[in-house]
Amino acid sequence: MRKLLMLLLIILIFGCAAIPPQTPLTFISKTKSVKGIDFREYTEKGFLFTPEKYQGDYESIGLLNFSISSEAVLEKILVSEVNEMARKAGLSDVYRYKWNIEEINYKEVLDLAYDTSISMGGDAIINFEINYDVNHYRNADGYPSVYIPKINVTGFVIKRK
């Protein structure tokens, strides 16, 4: 009986304070996100990126289609650490989890498009499109799911005459 009372006391002391209360979300501030894509580096090399059709003479080389997604790492963060007595009573530390998601590097996207086109023998990508998307990854019970940003690129590789 004494052990049971001790266990209940430990649970009462540590169980009530183990997870700090979470403040409800009541406001989200306005944000502005501007992403400019600078083609000058490639233009200086004689390469053309354009979302338009090319009006001059050209040789058809091939189609370009690829995706790049962000890397993400799940971080385990200690919220509350129990003492040895509570651990013996069967209680354990309390953790929360947070996804750290890298930002997509648009230079890497353009470099891949450029390098692929050059390796195919092209010097331009017409009908060039970059679209933003997300991949939803479900996780095991007790772990948060995550939405990972993804960039999809399409275009028509040509060699200008």
N, C-alpha and C positions, 0 to 999 in steps of 0.2 A: 504494500500500500504506500509505503514511504517513497519507493522508487517511482510509483505512478504519480504521486503528488509532485515530486521533483521534476519529472518529465513534463507535466502540465505547466509548471512554473516556468521552465525553460522555454517551452513553446509560446507561452503567453508573453514572456519578456522579449524573445528574439523574433517570434512570428509576427507580432504586430508592427514592429519597426523595420522589418527586413527590406521592404520595398517602399521607397518614398512615394507619396501620392503624386500622380501625374496631373498637371494642370491641363484642363480641357482647352482645346484649340478654339479660339473665338475670333481671331483676326489673322488674315494673311495680307501682308503689305504688297503693293504693286511693285513689280520688277520689270526691268527692261533688259533684254538680251539681244545684242546686235553682233552678228558674226559676218564679217566681210571676208571674201575670198579674193586674194590678190593674185592675178595671173601674170604680172609683169616679169617675174623671174623666168617664166616659160616663154613669154613673148620675146624676150631678149635673146632666147636661144632659137628663135624662128618657129616656135610651136604655137598653134592656135587652139584655144578652147573657145567654143561658142555654143550657146543654146539654139542658135539659128541654123538654117541651111546654108551651105557654101555655094555662092553663085558662080565661082570660077570653075575651070576644068579641074578634074581630080580623078584619081584612081581609087576605086573601092578596095579597102584593105580588110576590114572585118568589124564585128560588133564587140563592144566592150560592156561587160556587166559584172560587177563585183560588189561585195558588202564588207564593211569593217565595223566591228562592234567593240565597245569598251570592255576593259578588264575590270573585274570587281572582286574585292576581298571582304569576306565577312569577319568583322572584328568582334571579339568577345570582351566585354567590358564588365569588370567586377563592380557590383553595386553595393553589396553588403557581405562582409566576411564574418562567419560565425566563429565563436571561440571553441576551444577543444572540448569543453563540457557539452556544448550544444551539438558538436560533431558526434560525440559518443552517443547522444540521444537520437541520432539519426537525421539531424538537420544538416543542411549543406549550404555552401555559399550561394549567393544570388547574383546572377549575371543578366545583362541585357546585351542585345546584339545590334550591330550597326553595319550597314553595307557602305564600304568606301568604293566609289565608282569613279574611274578615271574619266577625264573629259576627252572627247574625240578630238584628235589633232587634224585639222583640215589640211595642213601642209602634207601630212602623211597620205591623206586621201588623194591629193593632187599629184604627189610624187608617184604613187602607185599607178594612177591613170596615165601619167606621162611616160613612165618607164615601160609599162605594158604596151602602149601605143608605139613607142620608139622600137621596142623589140619586135613588133609586128611589121615594122617598116613604114609606119605612118608618121606624119608631121602635123596632124590636126585631129581633133575630135569635134565633130559637129553633132547637133541634136544632143548636146551634153546636158545631163540632168543629175542633180544631187538631191536626194530625198532623205528626210529624217524618219526613222522608225524606232520601234522598241521591241525587244524580245522579253517576254515574261517567263521567268524561271520560278517554278514552284519549289518549295523546299520541304524538308522533313518536318513532321510535327514539332512545334516548339521553336522553330527557326523561321525568321521572316523570309517571305518571298521577295523577289527583286525584279525591277524593270530595268533592263540594260539598253542604253542608247545604241542605235545602229544607223550607219549611213549606207544607203544604196546608191550606186553610181551606174549610169547607163550612157551610152553614146555610140556614135558611128565613126570608126577610125578610117581616115582617108590619107592619101598622099597627094598634095597639091601639085599641079603641073605649072 
